[in-house]
């Protein structure tokens, strides 16, 4: 298949990267360029490649042997497997340049004219073309853009046109780092990705760009992604949002994650967010904040599956099928006397989902409830919670107070998040020490 000497970056994204021995190394996620002074076009210095482990690494363009419509091939040599982080003066095309506002020289002034005069029409970048030179260097050659008219969605703007680099101005490090460029295209790229993978991608973006993406995402999606970020990066985003918007996002988060986030803030700042949240959403968060983070009370979710004894097995399984619940929380239902909101009436016991699957749909859960399983106390230490899961081979456990009321449940994913080192998200899934790949 013929090699390509030029290509638009959006079309390269997702292509497999093949090593010199024919092995599939990963897939292209972005292209790294350096901006240069004056009219000189940006120089392409490398690719951002996502490994099968989801880690993104940097591969220099000097390592690229060829690019064809189906794959990118590398020459032999060592690949640095450290996580990609852009350096000063470097920009990722899809992560930073796309959606940037530029000025395009035209013969006549149009509706998007930057200053009302001819020759300067504001456009928004849609894609960037890179081209190989005789020197074997790759440079940015052309830009695909559409006229910028206010802040309406991209789909409502004009058609895309392609312009050579020498007709473009305003795309430099200062302009790219300025707020207000929008992030619609980047959000579209994230649409089908898991929240954890989007969180990893966000961490590689410049701070301003990361905030633009956060402002563009809807509340539910942003809440899911925030829950996959380290606490310091969660607080960075939430505290930079408008106060009312931040409160809406906190309401959409799981109460235990919202409590963990607010627990990182000064008490006065946390209270400002809580006051603007819906009282029904803030109440469980306030309750969780009363417990030490290193206890069962601090780890638990106050919203497990809670049912009355008269609930049928069919109804219980319907609750377990709720896609908003994690597999761990959905594995166990808790049976209580009314009320079912935590703290509940008297806690009677629990039923594992496997037990529900063995019963007739019309059977009431009262007939299958396990009353012998021990429960956790809200003041139990993390070590005690760990021993509980190891002893009973469970992934979820009840937290009950001294009066016998169910307060919530601890899920194993929240326990693991607490036990792992703070930088565990920076590690590969199979990390047991950095190794070079030949």
C-alpha positions as CSV (number, residue, x, y, z in Angstrom):
1,X,0.0,0.0,0.0
2,X,1.3,3.5,-0.9
3,X,2.9,5.6,1.8
4,X,1.3,8.9,2.6
5,X,3.3,12.1,2.5
6,X,0.5,14.1,4.0
7,X,-2.6,13.5,6.1
8,X,-5.1,15.2,8.3
9,X,-4.5,14.4,12.0
10,X,-8.1,13.4,12.7
11,X,-7.8,10.6,10.1
12,X,-4.6,9.4,11.7
13,X,-6.2,9.1,15.1
14,X,-7.0,5.4,15.8
15,X,-4.6,3.9,13.3
16,X,-2.6,1.0,14.6
17,X,1.1,1.5,15.2
18,X,3.2,-1.4,14.1
19,X,6.7,-2.2,15.4
20,X,9.6,-3.3,13.2
21,X,8.9,-6.9,14.0
22,X,5.3,-6.6,13.0
23,X,3.8,-6.5,16.5
24,X,0.9,-4.2,17.2
25,X,2.2,-1.6,19.7
26,X,-0.9,0.5,20.1
27,X,-3.0,3.2,18.4
28,X,-2.4,6.8,17.5
29,X,-4.3,9.2,19.7
30,X,-2.7,12.6,18.8
31,X,0.1,14.3,17.1
32,X,2.6,16.6,18.9
33,X,3.8,19.8,17.3
34,X,6.0,22.7,18.3
35,X,5.0,26.2,17.3
36,X,7.7,28.4,15.6
37,X,8.1,32.1,15.4
38,X,7.1,34.2,12.4
39,X,5.4,32.7,9.4
40,X,7.2,29.3,9.7
41,X,4.7,26.4,10.1
42,X,4.7,24.3,13.2
43,X,7.0,21.3,13.2
44,X,5.7,17.8,14.0
45,X,7.9,16.2,16.6
46,X,6.1,13.0,17.4
47,X,3.0,10.9,18.0
48,X,0.9,10.2,21.1
49,X,0.4,6.4,21.1
50,X,-2.0,4.6,23.4
51,X,-0.7,1.2,24.5
52,X,-3.1,-1.8,25.1
53,X,-2.7,-1.0,28.8
54,X,-4.3,2.5,28.1
55,X,-1.1,4.3,28.9
56,X,-0.2,7.0,26.4
57,X,3.4,7.4,25.4
58,X,5.4,9.7,23.1
59,X,6.9,8.2,19.9
60,X,9.3,10.6,18.0
61,X,8.7,11.2,14.3
62,X,12.2,10.0,13.7
63,X,11.0,6.6,14.7
64,X,8.3,6.6,12.0
65,X,9.3,4.6,9.0
66,X,6.0,5.0,7.0
67,X,2.4,6.1,7.2
68,X,-0.3,4.5,5.1
69,X,-4.1,4.7,5.2
70,X,-4.3,1.6,7.5
71,X,-1.3,1.8,9.8
72,X,1.9,3.5,10.9
73,X,5.1,1.5,10.9
74,X,8.1,2.2,13.1
75,X,11.8,1.6,12.6
76,X,13.8,-0.4,15.1
77,X,14.9,1.1,18.4
78,X,13.9,1.7,22.0
79,X,10.5,3.1,22.9
80,X,10.2,5.2,26.1
81,X,7.3,3.8,28.0
82,X,6.9,6.7,30.4
83,X,3.5,8.3,30.4
84,X,3.3,11.2,27.8
85,X,3.4,14.7,29.2
86,X,3.7,17.7,26.9
87,X,6.6,20.1,27.6
88,X,6.6,23.9,27.3
89,X,6.3,24.8,23.7
90,X,4.7,21.6,22.7
91,X,1.0,21.2,21.7
92,X,-1.1,18.2,20.8
93,X,-3.2,18.8,17.7
94,X,-6.5,17.3,18.6
95,X,-6.1,18.2,22.3
96,X,-5.0,21.8,21.9
97,X,-5.1,23.1,18.3
98,X,-8.5,21.9,17.2
99,X,-11.2,24.4,18.2
100,X,-8.7,27.1,18.5
101,X,-9.7,30.5,17.1
102,X,-7.6,31.8,14.2
103,X,-7.7,34.6,11.7
104,X,-7.7,33.7,8.0
105,X,-6.6,36.2,5.3
106,X,-9.4,36.8,2.8
107,X,-10.0,39.2,-0.1
108,X,-13.2,40.5,1.4
109,X,-14.5,41.1,4.9
110,X,-17.1,38.6,5.9
111,X,-19.5,38.3,8.9
112,X,-16.8,36.8,11.0
113,X,-14.3,39.6,10.4
114,X,-12.1,40.1,13.4
115,X,-12.0,43.9,13.2
116,X,-14.6,44.8,10.5
117,X,-11.9,45.2,7.8
118,X,-11.1,43.0,4.8
119,X,-8.6,40.3,5.1
120,X,-9.2,39.1,8.7
121,X,-12.0,36.6,9.3
122,X,-12.3,34.6,12.5
123,X,-12.4,30.9,12.1
124,X,-12.4,27.9,14.4
125,X,-10.0,25.0,13.6
126,X,-11.6,21.7,12.7
127,X,-8.5,19.7,11.7
128,X,-4.9,20.1,10.8
129,X,-2.9,18.6,7.9
130,X,0.7,17.5,8.3
131,X,3.0,17.0,5.4
132,X,6.4,15.3,5.0
133,X,9.2,17.5,3.6
134,X,12.2,16.5,1.4
135,X,14.3,16.8,4.6
136,X,12.1,14.0,6.1
137,X,10.7,16.5,8.6
138,X,7.0,16.7,9.0
139,X,5.4,20.2,9.1
140,X,1.8,21.5,9.4
141,X,0.9,22.5,5.9
142,X,-2.9,23.3,5.9
143,X,-5.7,23.9,8.4
144,X,-9.3,22.9,8.0
145,X,-11.6,25.5,9.6
146,X,-15.0,27.1,9.6
147,X,-16.2,30.6,10.2
148,X,-16.6,31.4,13.9
149,X,-20.0,33.0,14.6
150,X,-20.5,33.5,18.3
151,X,-20.6,30.4,20.5
152,X,-23.2,28.3,18.8
153,X,-22.5,24.5,18.4
154,X,-20.2,23.5,15.7
155,X,-23.0,21.7,13.8
156,X,-24.7,25.1,13.2
157,X,-21.7,26.9,11.8
158,X,-20.7,27.2,8.2
159,X,-19.0,24.7,5.9
160,X,-15.4,23.6,6.4
161,X,-12.8,25.2,4.2
162,X,-9.1,24.3,3.9
163,X,-6.4,27.0,4.1
164,X,-2.6,27.0,3.6
165,X,-0.6,27.9,6.6
166,X,0.7,31.1,5.1
167,X,-2.9,32.5,5.2
168,X,-3.3,31.9,8.9
169,X,-2.5,34.0,11.9
170,X,-3.3,33.8,15.6
171,X,-2.2,30.2,16.1
172,X,0.6,30.6,18.6
173,X,1.4,29.4,22.1
174,X,-0.3,32.5,23.6
175,X,-3.5,32.2,21.6
176,X,-3.8,28.5,22.1
177,X,-3.5,28.9,25.8
178,X,-6.2,31.6,26.0
179,X,-9.6,30.6,27.3
180,X,-12.8,30.7,25.3
181,X,-11.9,28.5,22.4
182,X,-14.5,25.9,23.2
183,X,-14.0,22.1,23.1
184,X,-16.9,20.7,21.1
185,X,-14.7,18.6,18.8
186,X,-12.7,17.1,21.7
187,X,-15.9,16.3,23.6
188,X,-17.1,14.5,20.5
189,X,-13.9,12.4,20.4
190,X,-14.6,11.4,24.1
191,X,-18.2,10.4,23.5
192,X,-17.7,6.7,23.2
193,X,-14.9,6.4,25.7
194,X,-15.2,5.1,29.3
195,X,-15.0,7.7,32.0
196,X,-11.7,6.4,33.3
197,X,-10.1,6.6,29.8
198,X,-11.5,10.2,29.3
199,X,-10.0,11.1,32.7
200,X,-6.6,9.8,31.6
201,X,-6.9,11.8,28.4
202,X,-7.9,15.0,30.3
203,X,-4.8,14.7,32.4
204,X,-2.6,15.1,29.4
205,X,-4.2,18.4,28.3
206,X,-3.1,21.9,29.2
207,X,-4.9,23.3,32.2
208,X,-6.9,25.8,30.2
209,X,-8.0,23.2,27.6
210,X,-8.9,20.8,30.4
211,X,-11.2,23.4,31.9
212,X,-12.8,24.1,28.5
213,X,-13.7,20.5,28.2
214,X,-15.1,20.4,31.7
215,X,-17.3,23.3,30.9
216,X,-18.6,21.7,27.7
217,X,-19.5,18.3,29.2
218,X,-22.9,17.9,30.6
219,X,-23.3,17.4,34.4
220,X,-23.7,13.7,34.5
221,X,-20.8,13.0,32.1
222,X,-18.5,15.4,33.9
223,X,-19.5,13.8,37.3
224,X,-18.6,10.3,36.0
225,X,-15.2,11.6,34.7
226,X,-14.3,13.5,37.9
227,X,-14.8,10.4,40.0
228,X,-11.9,8.8,38.0
229,X,-9.5,11.7,38.6
230,X,-7.1,12.1,41.6
231,X,-8.5,14.3,44.3
232,X,-6.3,17.3,43.6
233,X,-7.3,17.4,39.9
234,X,-11.0,17.0,40.9
235,X,-10.8,20.0,43.1
236,X,-8.9,22.0,40.5
237,X,-11.7,21.6,38.0
238,X,-14.7,22.0,40.5
239,X,-13.3,25.1,42.1
240,X,-12.8,26.7,38.7
241,X,-16.4,26.1,37.6
242,X,-19.1,28.6,38.3
243,X,-20.5,28.0,41.8
244,X,-23.9,26.9,40.6
245,X,-22.6,24.7,37.9
246,X,-20.2,23.1,40.4
247,X,-23.0,22.4,42.8
248,X,-25.0,20.7,39.9
249,X,-22.0,18.5,39.1
250,X,-21.6,17.5,42.8
251,X,-25.2,16.5,42.9
252,X,-24.7,14.2,40.0
253,X,-21.7,12.5,41.6
254,X,-22.0,9.5,43.9
255,X,-22.4,10.8,47.5
256,X,-19.2,9.1,48.7
257,X,-17.2,10.6,45.8
258,X,-18.6,14.1,46.4
259,X,-17.8,13.8,50.1
260,X,-14.2,12.8,49.3
261,X,-13.9,15.8,47.0
262,X,-15.3,18.3,49.4
263,X,-13.2,16.8,52.2
264,X,-10.1,18.0,50.4
265,X,-11.4,21.6,50.5
266,X,-11.3,24.1,53.3
267,X,-14.4,23.8,55.4
268,X,-15.7,27.2,54.4
269,X,-15.4,26.4,50.7
270,X,-17.0,23.0,51.1
271,X,-20.0,24.6,52.9
272,X,-20.4,27.1,50.0
273,X,-21.0,24.2,47.6
274,X,-23.2,22.2,50.1
275,X,-25.5,25.2,50.6
276,X,-26.1,25.4,46.8
277,X,-26.8,21.8,46.4
278,X,-30.3,20.3,46.6
279,X,-30.9,19.4,50.2
280,X,-31.8,15.9,49.2
281,X,-28.4,15.5,47.6
282,X,-26.4,17.4,50.2
283,X,-27.8,15.5,53.2
284,X,-26.0,12.1,52.5
285,X,-22.8,14.0,51.7
286,X,-23.0,15.9,54.9
287,X,-23.5,12.7,56.8
288,X,-20.4,11.1,55.1
289,X,-18.3,14.1,56.0
290,X,-18.9,13.4,59.7
291,X,-16.9,10.2,59.5
292,X,-13.1,9.8,59.3
293,X,-11.9,8.9,55.8
294,X,-10.1,5.9,57.1
295,X,-13.2,4.2,58.5
296,X,-16.1,2.2,57.1
297,X,-18.3,5.2,57.5
298,X,-16.0,7.3,55.4
299,X,-15.8,4.6,52.7
300,X,-19.4,3.7,52.4
301,X,-22.1,4.7,49.9
302,X,-25.3,5.8,51.6
303,X,-27.3,4.6,48.5
304,X,-27.1,0.8,48.3
305,X,-30.0,-1.3,47.2
306,X,-32.4,-1.3,50.2
307,X,-35.7,-3.2,50.1
308,X,-38.5,-4.2,52.5
309,X,-39.2,-7.9,53.3
310,X,-42.4,-7.9,51.1
311,X,-40.4,-7.1,48.0
312,X,-40.5,-9.9,45.4
313,X,-37.4,-11.5,43.9
314,X,-38.4,-10.1,40.5
315,X,-38.5,-6.6,41.9
316,X,-35.1,-7.1,43.6
317,X,-33.4,-8.2,40.4
318,X,-34.8,-5.2,38.6
319,X,-33.0,-3.0,41.2
320,X,-29.8,-5.0,40.6
321,X,-30.1,-4.3,36.9
322,X,-29.8,-0.6,37.4
323,X,-27.0,0.5,35.0
324,X,-26.1,3.4,37.3
325,X,-24.9,1.0,40.0
326,X,-21.5,-0.5,40.1
327,X,-21.2,-4.3,39.9
328,X,-20.1,-4.4,43.5
329,X,-23.0,-2.4,44.9
330,X,-25.4,-4.4,42.7
331,X,-24.2,-7.7,44.0
332,X,-26.0,-7.4,47.4
333,X,-29.4,-6.2,48.4
334,X,-30.2,-5.2,52.0
335,X,-33.5,-5.9,53.7
336,X,-34.9,-3.5,56.3
337,X,-38.0,-2.4,58.1
338,X,-39.3,0.9,56.8
339,X,-38.1,3.6,56.2
340,X,-35.8,2.4,53.4
341,X,-33.8,5.7,53.1
342,X,-30.6,5.6,55.1
343,X,-30.4,5.5,58.0
344,X,-33.1,2.9,57.6
345,X,-35.4,1.1,60.0
346,X,-34.2,-2.1,61.7
347,X,-31.7,-3.9,59.5
348,X,-32.9,-7.5,58.9
349,X,-30.2,-9.0,56.7
350,X,-29.1,-9.2,53.1
351,X,-29.5,-11.3,49.9
352,X,-26.7,-11.9,47.4
353,X,-27.7,-11.6,43.7
354,X,-26.7,-15.3,43.2
355,X,-29.3,-16.3,45.8
356,X,-31.9,-14.2,44.0
357,X,-31.2,-15.9,40.7
358,X,-32.0,-19.3,42.3
359,X,-35.4,-18.3,43.5
360,X,-38.8,-18.0,41.7
361,X,-39.6,-14.4,40.7
362,X,-42.7,-14.3,42.9
363,X,-40.8,-15.3,46.0
364,X,-40.5,-12.5,48.6
365,X,-37.0,-11.6,49.7
366,X,-38.0,-12.2,53.3
367,X,-37.8,-15.9,52.5
368,X,-34.2,-15.8,51.3
369,X,-32.7,-13.2,53.6
370,X,-29.3,-14.1,55.1
371,X,-29.4,-13.0,58.8
372,X,-26.1,-14.7,59.7
373,X,-23.7,-12.3,57.8
374,X,-21.8,-10.0,60.2
375,X,-22.0,-6.3,59.5
376,X,-19.5,-3.5,59.7
377,X,-19.7,-0.6,62.1
378,X,-19.2,3.0,60.8
379,X,-16.1,3.4,63.0
380,X,-14.4,0.2,61.8
381,X,-10.9,0.7,60.4
382,X,-9.8,0.1,56.9
383,X,-8.0,-3.0,58.1
384,X,-11.2,-4.3,59.6
385,X,-13.1,-3.7,56.3
386,X,-10.4,-5.5,54.4
387,X,-10.6,-8.5,56.7
388,X,-14.4,-8.5,56.3
389,X,-14.2,-8.9,52.6
390,X,-11.5,-11.5,52.8
391,X,-13.4,-13.5,55.4
392,X,-16.7,-13.6,53.6
393,X,-15.6,-13.5,49.9
394,X,-17.8,-10.5,49.2
395,X,-17.4,-7.3,47.2
396,X,-20.0,-5.3,49.2
397,X,-20.8,-5.2,52.9
398,X,-23.4,-3.5,55.2
399,X,-22.6,-0.7,57.6
400,X,-24.9,-0.8,60.6
401,X,-25.0,1.5,63.6
402,X,-25.3,0.5,67.3
403,X,-29.1,0.8,67.1
404,X,-29.4,-1.6,64.2
405,X,-30.1,0.9,61.5
406,X,-28.4,0.4,58.0
407,X,-26.3,3.5,57.3
408,X,-24.9,2.4,53.9
409,X,-22.6,-0.2,52.3
410,X,-18.9,-0.4,51.5
411,X,-18.0,-1.6,48.0
412,X,-14.7,-3.2,47.2
413,X,-13.9,-0.7,44.5
414,X,-14.0,2.2,47.1
415,X,-11.8,0.1,49.4
416,X,-9.2,-0.6,46.7
417,X,-9.2,3.1,45.8
418,X,-8.3,3.9,49.4
419,X,-5.7,1.1,49.7
420,X,-3.8,1.8,46.5
421,X,-1.1,4.5,46.5
422,X,-2.3,8.0,45.6
423,X,-0.5,7.9,42.2
424,X,-2.0,4.5,41.1
425,X,-3.8,6.1,38.2
426,X,-0.3,7.0,36.8
427,X,0.6,3.3,36.6
428,X,0.0,0.8,33.9
429,X,-2.6,-2.0,34.7
430,X,0.3,-4.5,34.5
431,X,3.0,-2.2,36.0
432,X,5.7,-4.0,37.9
433,X,8.5,-1.6,37.0
434,X,9.3,0.4,34.0
435,X,10.7,-1.6,31.1
436,X,11.9,-0.5,27.7
437,X,10.2,-2.1,24.7
438,X,12.4,-2.9,21.8
